[in-house]
Amino acid sequence: MTQSIKLTTDQMRMMSLFQNVTGATARDCVDDEKQDRVIFVVNTGKMGLAIGKGGVHIKSLQNIVKRNVELVEFDDDPAKFLSSLLNSKLVSEVKINTRPDGTKQAIVMVDPRKKGIVVGREGRNAEKARLLAKRYFGITSVLINSPERATMEM
């Protein structure tokens, strides 16, 4: 982690509520007002506990906060973190590059037919990836690319 993350009183309150409802500990809470959602980052291996059977914990949490609740599982490896955040089944590769100016960039490779799912409606998932990659790893840009098919279909 490049910088320490400072939490507001509201975020602390949300994390406490999250723990009371789910039984899992959130390591972070991001209030994304632009997309009207709250993103909780849970520790590795705690996703199942946080979601609950049939999503019961998330549903009750959404009813309490009256907003969408999204979960992300943390990983110390930025490539694994981004892969799981964007759906590891659809991501073929994540490369982390350091640009000549010293900034970090993540390039996420996905199947061209699945790119829309990975990016999400109105870029929700891509925006979430950018937000959290910058917050945790100092990665300033996240590009979601799909390799062009070698053969043209006619």
N, C-alpha and C positions, 0 to 999 in steps of 0.2 A: 504494500500500500504506500502510495507516494505521500499523501497527506492524511492527517487524522480527520475523521468525519465528525462534524459537530451536529448534534441533534437539538432540535427545538423542543420546547415543553410539549407542544402538541404531538410531535413525533414520539416523544417518550411515552405520552399518554396512550397513543395508538399502539405502541409496542407492548405496553402493559396489558391493554385490552386484548390484543392478539394472543398473548401468552395465556391469559385467563380463559379465552374461548377455545383455543386449540390445544393447549398443553405443550406447545412447542415454543422455543425461544427464538424470537426474531433478532437477527444481528443488526438489522437496519430497516428503516422505514422511509420511503420516498413518497412525498405527496405531489402527485402529478396533476395539478389543477387543469392544465391545458387539455388533457385527455379524460378528466374527471375520474381518476382512479388513484388507489393507494397501492404502492408496490412494497411488499415485504420481502426482505432477503433472509432466508433461513439457512441454518448451518447444514453442512453436507450430511445427507442421510436422514434428515428430519422432515423431508417433504411429505411423506405419507402421513405422518402424525399431524402435520399442519393442515393438510387437506381434510383428513377424517374420512370415515367410511362413506362412500357415495358423495363426497364433497360436503358433508354436513357442516363441518367447521367453517368452511369458506362461505357457505350460504348464510349461516347465522351471523357471521361477521359482516357480510354485505348488508344484511337487514339492519344491523345495529348502526353501521357508519353511513348507510344510505348512498354508497358509492361502489363502483367495481373494485374488487380486491384481486390483485395478481401476486403470485408467488414466484420467487426465483431462488434456486438453490445455489449457495455460494461455493466457489472453488478457488484455491490459491493460484491456480494456473489460469491466466487470462484467456487462453485459447479454449480450455475446457469450460470455463465459466460462460463465455460467449456462445459456445456450441450448445450447452444445455439450455441457456436462456432463449436461444432462437429455435429450439427443437433439434436435438442431436441426431434424430433419425433422418432429418432433411438436410443437415449440414455435412458436406463431404470433407471440408478442410477449413482451418482457421490459421491465417498467417499473421504474425505480429511483426511489423517493420518499424524501424526508427528512420525517420526522414532526415535529410541533410540538415534541416534546421533544428533537429533534436526532438521534434514532436513524434509521438507514437501513433501508428495507424494500424487498424485491424482490417484484414481482408477476409471476408467470409465467402467461401465458395459453396454454391448450392446448385441443384439440378434446375435447369431453365424452366421446366414444367412446374416446379414447386416454389419458385421465387416469390410469387404472390402470397403464398401461405406464410413463408418465412418473414417477409416484410410486414405483413399484416394489413388489415383494413386501415386506410389513411396513414400507413406507415407506423402504426402503433408499436409493433414489435421492434422495428428498426430504431425508433425513437427511444424505447426502453433500453435497448442495447447500448446506444450512444450515451445515454444518461448514466447508466451504471458502469460502463467501461471507463468513462472519464472519472467518475466518483471513486472507483476502487483502484484503477491501474494507471491513471493519467493518460489514457488513450484518447486522443482528441478527435479522431474520426473513425467511423466504422463503415466500411463499404461492403455491400452485399452484391456479389457478382455471380453470374452463372456463365460457365464456359460455353462458347458458341459451338454448336454441333459441327463436326467436321464435314459431314455430308449434308447437302441441301436437300430438303424434302420437296417433292413436286407433286 
